[in-house]
Amino acid sequence: MVLPMGLRGYIIKRIVYTFFLIVFVLILNFIIFEILPHNPLQFFAGTGGSRYMTAAKLHQIMHLWGLDQPWPVRFAAYMKNMLTFQFGYNAPSVKSPALVINLILMYLPNTLVLMGISTVLSIIIGVVLGVIAAYKRGGLFDNVAVMGSLLTFALPTFWIGLIFIFIFSINARILPPNGIIDYNMPPWNTIFLLGTHISIPSTTEIISRISHLIMPVTVLTLVSFGGYTLLTRATMMESLTEDYILTAKAKGLKERTIIFKHALKNASLPIITSAAMSFGFLISGALITETVFDYKGIGWLTINSIFGTLNMPALQAIFYVIALCVIFANFISDLLYGVIDPRIKYG
């Protein structure tokens, strides 16, 4: 497929811009952790690690994290770790050092499942409610949708999570209060495929994981769908007053065709931007929700890396990966603009 000259030039410009933006993020990420007033060695040598830290262990930490080197050497090692996606070594509270990438890959699937499901549900529910509210503006449905969106959007996430735990776990006892799976689960089934032993989850484990997902997914959906509802309603109300909508009605087109094929398509650019940013932050996890439900994902890892082990390499890696996802999500959303709205020209 041959790309138009305008689009091709735009993509090249965006790639160059994205490259310099990534370099800027890398430098800023390094500087932030360099100017932190708290030395991680103080944590390991003080109350946070006095029970197991020795002088030899502290020296090992300094060597692994490059704290015994001048900042140009640390910066070179940092750039190599970030660009090769090894991200350096994990917090040395374990017996042997391990790469940060292994730690991230351990928790990333949990976050992708949680955030992926809740984000998709939020977008679908929010857009549908926003379209209907705009079409029935001023009516009972519109008022209820707006008030409900504002209410759930404004309520603290941790409060909603605690209420859910109190109702469905403590009182009703129909859902587990925390974790990602029941303890003491039976071992996975193993199949032999293409010369490799592959472990597959049992039906009991799948049911357990789903039951642990219900409350955090519901909480994240409740606090997120309102933004899409209000945004869709605002953009749709503007589109429904345009002249081409009146022309479509005069032609006798069906209401559903007018709303979804004409009005929603032309009102979708802000929605695409918002959705792209949501998917960009997908990997960041839900800090509060994962903490409340003790759901071990990237958000839980971030909080634990800050207050638990002061794991600087892990935090640098997490912030860098989140920034990358946001940058590329914004890049994809810009390209989608021209596909959805042909009036946009790339120059």
C-alpha positions in Angstrom: 0.0 0.0 0.0 1.4 3.4 -1.1 0.9 6.1 1.5 -0.1 9.6 0.3 2.8 12.1 0.3 1.2 14.3 3.0 0.6 11.3 5.3 4.1 9.9 4.6 5.8 13.2 5.5 3.6 13.6 8.6 4.6 10.1 9.8 8.3 10.9 9.3 7.9 14.1 11.2 6.1 12.4 14.0 8.8 9.6 14.2 11.5 12.2 14.5 9.5 14.2 17.1 8.8 10.9 19.0 12.5 10.0 19.1 13.5 13.4 20.6 10.6 13.1 23.1 11.8 9.7 24.2 15.3 11.0 24.7 13.9 13.9 26.7 11.9 11.5 28.9 14.9 9.3 29.5 17.0 12.3 30.6 14.2 13.7 32.8 13.6 10.3 34.3 17.3 10.0 35.2 17.5 13.6 36.7 14.4 13.1 38.9 15.9 10.1 40.7 19.3 11.8 40.9 18.0 14.8 42.7 15.8 12.9 45.2 16.7 14.0 48.7 16.4 10.5 50.1 19.3 8.2 49.6 18.2 4.5 49.1 21.2 3.4 51.1 19.8 5.2 54.1 16.7 3.1 53.8 18.6 -0.2 53.7 21.0 0.8 56.4 18.3 2.3 58.7 15.0 0.9 60.0 13.9 -0.4 56.7 16.6 -2.9 56.4 18.7 -3.0 59.6 17.6 -6.6 60.4 19.3 -8.1 57.4 21.7 -5.5 56.0 25.4 -5.8 56.6 28.3 -3.6 55.3 29.0 -6.2 52.6 25.4 -6.1 51.5 25.4 -2.3 51.4 28.5 -2.4 49.2 26.8 -4.9 46.9 23.8 -2.5 46.6 26.1 0.4 45.7 27.8 -1.7 43.1 24.6 -3.1 41.5 22.9 0.3 41.3 26.1 2.1 40.4 25.9 4.4 43.4 29.7 4.1 43.9 30.3 5.6 40.4 30.2 9.2 39.2 27.0 10.4 37.6 28.3 10.2 33.9 29.0 6.5 34.4 25.6 6.0 36.1 23.9 7.8 33.2 25.6 5.6 30.6 24.6 2.5 32.4 21.1 3.8 32.9 20.7 4.6 29.1 21.9 1.1 28.2 19.5 -0.5 30.7 16.5 1.5 29.4 17.2 1.1 25.7 17.8 -2.7 26.0 14.8 -3.1 28.3 16.8 -4.9 30.9 16.2 -2.0 33.3 19.1 -2.9 35.7 18.9 -5.0 38.8 16.0 -5.5 41.2 16.2 -4.3 44.9 18.7 -6.5 46.5 16.5 -7.7 49.4 16.6 -11.1 47.7 19.4 -13.5 48.0 20.6 -13.0 44.5 20.1 -10.0 42.1 17.6 -10.3 39.4 16.8 -8.1 36.4 14.0 -5.6 36.9 12.4 -6.7 33.6 11.7 -10.1 35.2 10.0 -8.4 38.1 7.8 -6.3 35.8 6.9 -9.3 33.6 5.7 -11.1 36.7 3.1 -8.5 37.5 2.3 -7.0 34.1 -0.2 -9.7 33.0 -2.3 -9.1 36.0 -2.5 -5.4 35.3 -3.2 -5.8 31.6 -6.2 -8.1 32.4 -7.5 -5.7 35.1 -7.0 -2.5 33.2 -7.8 -3.9 29.8 -11.2 -5.1 30.8 -12.2 -2.1 32.9 -11.0 0.4 30.2 -12.9 -1.3 27.4 -16.1 -1.5 29.6 -15.7 2.2 30.6 -15.4 3.3 27.0 -18.3 1.2 25.7 -20.6 2.2 28.6 -19.6 5.8 28.6 -19.9 6.3 24.9 -23.3 4.6 24.7 -24.7 6.5 27.6 -23.3 9.8 26.3 -24.8 9.3 22.8 -28.3 8.4 24.3 -28.1 11.4 26.8 -27.2 13.8 24.0 -30.0 12.5 21.8 -32.5 12.8 24.7 -31.0 16.0 26.1 -33.1 17.7 28.7 -35.0 14.5 29.5 -35.0 12.2 32.5 -32.4 9.9 31.0 -30.1 12.8 30.3 -30.3 14.1 33.8 -29.8 10.7 35.5 -26.8 9.9 33.2 -25.1 13.3 33.9 -25.7 13.1 37.7 -24.6 9.5 37.8 -21.5 10.2 35.9 -20.6 13.2 38.0 -21.2 11.2 41.2 -19.2 8.2 40.3 -16.4 10.3 38.8 -16.1 12.4 41.9 -16.2 9.7 44.6 -12.8 8.6 46.0 -11.7 5.3 44.4 -10.5 3.9 47.7 -13.8 4.6 49.4 -15.8 2.8 46.7 -13.4 -0.1 46.9 -13.8 -0.3 50.7 -17.6 -0.1 50.4 -17.6 -3.0 47.9 -15.4 -5.1 50.2 -17.7 -4.4 53.2 -20.9 -5.3 51.2 -19.8 -8.2 49.0 -17.0 -9.7 51.1 -17.6 -9.0 54.7 -21.4 -9.0 54.8 -22.6 -11.1 51.8 -19.4 -13.2 51.6 -19.9 -13.8 47.9 -16.7 -12.4 46.5 -13.1 -12.6 47.8 -11.8 -9.3 49.4 -8.3 -9.3 48.0 -5.6 -11.0 46.0 -5.7 -12.4 42.4 -6.4 -16.0 43.2 -7.3 -18.3 46.1 -4.5 -19.8 48.1 -3.8 -23.5 48.0 -5.0 -23.8 44.4 -4.5 -27.2 42.8 -1.6 -27.4 40.3 -2.1 -26.5 36.7 -2.8 -29.1 34.1 0.1 -29.8 31.8 -0.2 -30.7 28.1 2.5 -31.7 25.6 2.3 -29.5 22.5 4.9 -29.3 19.7 7.6 -30.9 21.8 7.0 -28.5 24.8 5.2 -29.0 28.1 2.7 -26.2 28.5 0.9 -25.5 31.7 -2.8 -24.5 31.4 -5.0 -23.2 34.2 -7.7 -25.5 35.5 -11.3 -24.6 35.5 -11.2 -24.0 39.3 -8.3 -21.5 38.8 -10.1 -19.6 36.1 -13.2 -19.3 38.2 -11.1 -18.1 41.1 -9.3 -15.5 39.0 -12.6 -14.2 37.7 -14.1 -13.9 41.1 -11.1 -11.9 42.3 -11.4 -9.6 39.3 -15.1 -8.7 39.6 -14.8 -6.1 42.4 -11.7 -4.2 41.2 -12.9 -4.2 37.6 -16.3 -2.9 38.7 -14.7 -0.2 40.8 -12.4 1.0 38.0 -15.3 1.0 35.5 -17.5 3.0 37.9 -14.9 5.7 38.4 -13.9 5.9 34.7 -17.1 5.6 32.6 -18.4 9.0 33.7 -15.6 10.9 32.0 -16.5 9.3 28.6 -20.2 9.9 29.2 -19.8 13.6 29.8 -17.2 14.0 26.9 -19.4 12.0 24.4 -22.5 13.9 25.4 -20.8 17.3 25.0 -19.3 16.5 21.6 -22.5 14.8 20.4 -24.7 17.8 21.4 -22.4 20.0 19.3 -22.6 17.6 16.3 -26.4 17.2 16.4 -26.9 20.9 15.8 -24.8 21.0 12.6 -26.4 21.6 9.2 -25.5 18.2 7.8 -27.6 16.6 10.5 -30.6 18.7 9.5 -29.9 17.7 5.9 -29.8 14.0 6.8 -33.1 14.3 8.6 -34.6 16.1 5.6 -33.5 13.2 3.4 -35.5 10.8 5.7 -32.6 8.8 7.0 -33.2 6.7 10.1 -32.4 8.2 13.5 -29.9 5.4 14.2 -28.0 6.1 11.0 -28.0 9.8 11.7 -26.7 9.4 15.2 -24.1 6.7 14.8 -23.0 7.1 11.2 -22.9 10.8 10.9 -23.0 12.6 14.3 -20.9 10.1 16.4 -18.3 9.8 13.6 -17.7 13.5 13.4 -17.8 13.9 17.2 -15.4 11.0 17.9 -12.0 12.8 17.6 -11.9 14.0 21.3 -13.2 10.5 22.3 -10.4 8.9 20.4 -7.8 11.1 22.1 -9.2 10.3 25.5 -9.4 6.5 24.8 -5.9 6.5 23.4 -4.6 8.1 26.6 -6.5 5.6 28.6 -4.8 2.7 26.7 -1.5 4.6 27.0 -1.8 4.5 30.8 -3.0 0.9 30.7 0.4 -0.5 31.8 0.6 2.0 34.7 -2.0 0.0 36.6 -4.4 1.4 39.2 -2.4 2.4 42.2 -5.3 2.9 44.6 -7.5 0.1 43.4 -4.7 -2.5 43.3 -3.6 -1.4 46.8 -7.1 -1.6 48.3 -7.7 -5.0 46.8 -4.1 -6.2 47.3 -4.2 -7.0 43.6 -0.6 -7.6 42.6 -0.1 -5.7 39.4 2.1 -2.9 38.2 0.2 -0.3 40.4 0.8 -2.5 43.5 4.4 -3.0 42.5 4.9 0.8 42.2 3.5 1.5 45.7 5.6 -1.4 47.1 8.7 -0.1 45.3 8.2 3.3 46.9 7.2 2.5 50.5 8.4 -1.1 50.8 11.8 -1.5 49.3 12.6 1.9 47.7 13.4 0.0 44.5 14.8 2.8 42.4 15.6 0.8 39.2 12.1 -0.7 39.2 10.5 2.8 39.6 12.7 4.2 36.8 11.7 1.3 34.6 8.0 1.7 35.4 7.9 5.4 34.7 9.9 5.0 31.5 7.6 2.3 30.2 4.5 4.3 31.1 5.9 7.3 29.3 6.6 5.2 26.2 3.1 3.8 26.1 1.6 7.3 26.4 3.8 8.6 23.6 3.0 5.8 21.2 -0.8 5.9 22.1 -0.8 9.6 21.2 1.0 8.8 18.0 -1.5 6.2 17.0 -4.5 8.5 17.9 -3.0 11.3 15.6 -2.9 8.8 12.7 -6.4 7.7 13.4 -7.7 11.2 13.0 -7.2 11.2 9.3 -8.8 7.8 8.9 -12.0 8.8 10.7 -12.2 12.4 9.6 -11.1 13.0 5.9 -11.2 16.8 6.5 -8.0 16.5 8.4 -5.0 17.0 6.1 -1.5 15.9 7.0 1.1 18.5 6.1 
